[in-house]
Amino acid sequence: MGVPAGQRVRPRRSGLGPRHGRVHPRVVLVIGASVAGGILFIIASGQPGFDAVASGFATNGYGELSPGGYSLVTALTIEVVLTAIFVWVILGVTSNQAPKGFAPLAIGLTLTLIHLISIPVTNTSVNPARSLGVAWFAGAGPLSQVWLFIVAPIVGALIAGATYGKLTGDTPVTESVQRASTEA
């Protein structure tokens, strides 16, 4: 939530905006993940007998494409809930009330735990760019299911953003926007 707020403030202050050649960070992330997926595909293709479609190529999925055969409802639930938890942790450890220097460790350990929990269910997304980055190379099946791994993280992040302040009493986005507005 802080990134979108910062993006609204920053273009006015720096002269960077849609009319100034700025590429949106989400576009850059999807392109970067796709390039990384392509590089991994080239490397994996060097192995005799490699088949991206048959192997799944680390794509996310539900039903037949889930590592454990989990349903659409289960996949949607776990991706929304784990994304919300991840965003709550990020908001908490980057708050002004959090101890300084703790954020990278807490965020990294939380993401590790999220992967340990959900790899058997969906191969873990919590990031649409990660899902798209490999889905391009694994055939029609993963591409037909990638919508869930775009929608679920957005819903999870919206839930976290809408509830964080109510649960903690902390309002980091509002404070950041107010500070930035007075500095502009």
C-alpha positions in Angstrom: 0.0 0.0 0.0 2.9 2.3 0.7 4.3 1.8 -2.8 1.2 3.0 -4.6 1.0 6.0 -2.3 4.6 6.8 -2.9 4.1 6.5 -6.7 1.3 9.1 -6.5 3.6 11.5 -4.7 6.9 10.8 -6.4 6.0 11.7 -10.0 5.0 15.2 -8.9 8.2 15.8 -7.1 10.7 14.2 -9.5 9.1 15.1 -12.8 8.8 11.4 -13.5 5.4 10.3 -14.6 3.5 8.8 -17.5 4.4 11.7 -19.8 8.1 11.6 -18.8 9.1 8.1 -20.1 8.5 6.3 -16.9 7.7 2.6 -17.1 5.4 1.3 -14.4 7.2 -0.9 -11.9 4.6 -3.7 -12.4 5.4 -3.8 -16.1 9.1 -4.0 -15.3 8.5 -6.9 -12.9 6.5 -8.9 -15.3 9.1 -8.3 -18.1 11.9 -9.2 -15.7 10.2 -12.4 -14.5 9.4 -13.4 -18.1 13.1 -12.9 -19.1 14.2 -14.9 -16.1 11.7 -17.6 -17.0 13.0 -17.6 -20.5 16.6 -18.0 -19.3 15.6 -20.9 -17.1 13.8 -22.4 -20.0 16.9 -22.2 -22.2 19.0 -23.7 -19.5 16.5 -26.5 -18.8 16.1 -27.2 -22.5 19.8 -28.2 -22.6 18.9 -31.4 -20.7 18.1 -34.3 -23.0 14.4 -35.2 -22.8 13.3 -31.9 -21.0 9.7 -31.1 -21.6 8.4 -27.9 -20.1 4.8 -28.9 -20.4 5.3 -32.4 -18.9 7.5 -31.1 -16.1 5.2 -28.2 -15.2 8.2 -25.9 -15.2 7.5 -24.7 -11.7 4.2 -23.1 -12.7 1.4 -22.5 -10.3 -1.8 -24.5 -10.6 -4.9 -26.1 -9.1 -6.7 -29.3 -9.9 -4.5 -31.5 -12.2 -1.8 -28.8 -12.3 -1.5 -28.6 -8.5 1.4 -30.5 -7.1 -1.0 -32.2 -4.6 -4.1 -32.1 -6.7 -5.8 -29.4 -4.7 -9.0 -27.7 -5.8 -9.6 -24.3 -7.2 -11.2 -23.2 -4.0 -8.3 -24.4 -1.9 -5.8 -22.7 -4.2 -7.7 -19.5 -4.2 -8.0 -19.6 -0.4 -4.4 -20.3 0.4 -3.1 -17.7 -2.1 -5.4 -15.0 -0.7 -4.7 -15.8 2.9 -0.9 -16.2 2.6 -0.6 -13.0 0.5 -2.6 -11.1 3.1 -0.3 -12.5 5.9 2.8 -11.5 3.8 1.5 -7.9 3.3 0.6 -7.6 7.0 4.1 -8.6 7.9 5.6 -6.1 5.5 3.4 -3.3 6.8 4.2 -4.3 10.4 8.0 -4.5 10.0 8.2 -1.3 7.9 6.1 0.7 10.3 7.6 3.6 12.3 6.9 1.6 15.4 8.9 -1.5 14.3 12.5 -2.0 15.4 15.0 -0.7 12.8 16.9 -3.3 10.7 14.4 -6.1 11.4 12.4 -5.8 8.2 14.6 -7.9 5.8 14.9 -10.8 8.2 11.2 -10.9 9.0 10.1 -10.5 5.4 12.5 -13.2 4.2 11.6 -15.7 6.9 7.9 -15.0 6.3 8.3 -15.6 2.6 10.2 -18.8 3.3 7.4 -20.1 5.6 4.8 -19.2 3.0 6.6 -21.3 0.4 7.0 -24.2 2.7 3.3 -24.2 3.4 2.0 -23.7 -0.1 4.4 -25.3 -2.5 2.6 -28.7 -2.1 -0.7 -26.9 -2.8 -0.1 -24.4 -5.7 3.7 -24.2 -6.1 3.3 -20.8 -4.3 2.7 -17.6 -6.1 1.9 -14.6 -3.8 3.3 -12.6 -6.7 1.7 -12.4 -10.2 5.0 -11.6 -11.9 6.4 -14.9 -10.6 3.4 -16.8 -12.0 3.5 -15.2 -15.4 7.3 -15.5 -15.7 7.2 -19.3 -16.1 3.6 -19.8 -17.3 4.5 -18.5 -20.8 6.8 -21.5 -21.3 4.7 -24.4 -19.9 1.8 -24.6 -22.4 -1.9 -23.8 -22.4 -2.7 -25.4 -19.0 -0.7 -23.1 -16.8 -1.7 -20.1 -18.9 -5.4 -21.0 -18.5 -5.0 -21.0 -14.7 -2.7 -18.0 -14.3 -5.7 -15.7 -13.7 -6.1 -17.1 -10.2 -2.4 -16.2 -9.4 -3.0 -12.7 -10.5 -6.4 -12.2 -8.8 -5.6 -13.9 -5.5 -2.5 -11.8 -4.6 -4.4 -8.6 -5.4 -7.3 -9.7 -3.2 -5.0 -10.7 -0.4 -3.1 -7.4 -0.6 -6.3 -5.4 -0.6 -7.5 -7.4 2.5 -4.3 -6.7 4.3 -4.3 -3.0 3.4 -7.9 -2.6 4.4 -7.5 -4.4 7.8 -3.9 -3.6 8.9 -4.7 -0.3 10.5 -7.9 -1.6 12.2 -6.0 -4.5 13.7 -3.0 -2.6 14.9 -4.0 1.0 15.2 -1.1 1.9 13.0 -1.8 3.9 9.8 1.5 3.9 8.0 0.1 4.8 4.5 -1.9 7.8 5.8 1.1 9.1 7.8 3.4 8.7 4.8 1.1 10.4 2.4 0.5 13.3 4.9 4.3 13.7 5.4 4.9 13.6 1.6 2.1 16.1 0.9 3.5 18.6 3.4 7.0 18.3 1.9 5.8 18.7 -1.7 
